[in-house]
Amino acid sequence: MYHEMTLFGFTIDPVAGRPLIILKDAGGSTSLPVWVGTTEALAIATDLVLGSSQAGRVSGGLIPLLLEKTGLQVTSVGFEGVNDGGFTAVVKLQGENGELQMEVGTCDAIRMALVCKVPLLVADDVVRKAAVDAVEGEEFAAEQNARRFTEFLDNLDPAALGKYPM
C-alpha cells in the first residue's frame, strides 16, 4: 500500500540545524519528515513557488524540456525504501518503448513530483520506518536537552543570580 503525500511545509530541525521538509497525506494523519541540505531546500521551495504561480502550465527548466524532447511522461514518483537514513526514491516514466524506472535522490524525487505535477507515493514500510526514526530522534533530542540543563545547573554560580540567591 502507498500513501499519496504532498509537500506540507518547511522547518529547521532544532537539533541538527538542517532544513526539514514535512510531507503529509491528504487526510493529514500521516507525516513524513525529510532532512535535506540548504541548497536542496531552496531548489524545492523555488519549484513550489514557480509551480503555483504558473498553474496550468509546466514550469520551465531542464526537466520539462528533456521530457518534451524525449517524448517521455512521468507516471509516478515514489519512496520505496529506507537506507542509511535516506530514502530510496524511484521515478517511473512512460514512453513509446514502454516503461522506464530510475532510482533518483530524495530531493530530485520531490522536485520531479512538483515540476511534473504527479503525486508523491510513499510505501507503507517507509512511513513505518520513518516514524520509528522520528521517535528515536525526539528521544535523543530530549536526552540532549536534559543533559544540557543538568550541565547548566551544575555550572551555575549562585552569585550570578543577583538578588535571588539560592
N, C-alpha and C positions, 0 to 999 in steps of 0.2 A: 504494500500500500504506500502511496505517496501523499505528501501534504503539499498543496499548492500555496506557495509563500509569496508575499510581496515585501518590498522594502518599507519598513515601518519608520525607521529613523536612524540617526547617528548619535553617538555619545563618545565620551572619552572614558576608558577604563581607569578608575581611580588608582588601582594598584599598579598596573603595568604602564600607565600613562600613554597607551596606544589608542588610536581610533577603533571604535567598535560599531559595527553595523548590526541593527536588530531587524531580523526578518520575522514576519508574523503570518499565520494562516488567516483565511477570510473571517473565521469566527473570533479571532483574537485569543483563542485558548492555547495556541502553541506558539512559542517564540524560539528563535534560534539566534544565538549570538555569534557573530563572525568578526574575529580580530583581523584587522588589515593595517597596512602601512599608511603613512600620511599621504603619500603620492597617490596610492590606490583609492583612498577615501575621497580625495579631491577629484579624481577622474570619475568616480561613480557619482558623486554629487553633481558634477558638470553634466554627465549623461542624464541624470534625473531632471535637472532644470531644463536642459535643452529639449528633452523628450516631452515634457509637459508644456513647454512654450511653443512647441511645433506640433501640437496634437493633430493627428490625422495624416501626417506625412513622416516618413522615416528621416531621422536627423542625419545630417551629413557626417562624413567621416569615412575612414578606410573600410570598416566592416560592411556597411551597407553597399558601398561601391564594389567591393570584392564579391559579395553575394549576387549583386545585379549582373556583373560581368561574367560570372561563372554559371549563372542560372541555378544556383543553389538557394534553398529556402530552409531556414531554421525551423525545425518542427518541435524540438523540446530542449530544455536546459535543465540539468538536474544534479543534485548532490547525491552520489551513490554510496559513498563510504567515508570513513574517518581514518586518517593515517597521520602519524606523527603530529598530532594536534591540529592538523588541517583537514580539509575535505577533499575527496576525490570527486571532481566535477566532470560531467560529460555533456557535450553538445551533440545533438543529432541533427543532421542536415539531410534534406531530400533533394535529389536532382534527377536528371534524365537517366542516369545509370544506376539508380537505386538509392539506398540509404547509406550515409557515411556517418560514422561515430568517431568523435575525437575527445581525448581527455585533455582538459584545459585547467588552468589555475582557477582558484576560487573567485578572485576578483574579475577575471576575464569572463567567467560564467555569469556573474551578476550583471556585468556590463552588457554582455550579449543578450540577456533576457530583457534588460531595459531598452537597449537600442532597437532590438527586433520585435519588441512588444509581445513576447511569449512568456508564459508562466514559468516560474522557477519551481521545479518539483524537488522535494526533499524526501528521501526514503525514510521509512519508519525507523529503521535501525539507526540512522544518522541522528534523528531527533532524540531518540532514547539515549544514545551515547553522549550527545552534546549536553543533554540535561544533566547527566551524571557529572560530566566535566565541569559544568557551571556550578553545581552544588559544591563540588570539591574545591573549586576556585573561591567560592564565597566563604567556605570554612577556612581556607588558607588565609584569606583577607582578614577574617575575624580574629584568627590566631595572631596575625601580624599586628593588628591594631591593639589587641590585648597586650602583646609583648611591648609595643612602643609605649603604651600608657603606663605599664609597670616600670619600664626604664625611666620614664618621666618622673614618676613618683619617687623612685629610688634616688634620683639625682636632684630632687627638689631641695633647695636651700630655704629653710623656714624664714630666714631674714628677708628673702625676696618677696615674701607675702605682705610686707609692709605692716599696715595696721591690723591685719588679720592673722596673727601668729597662731601656730598650732600648739 
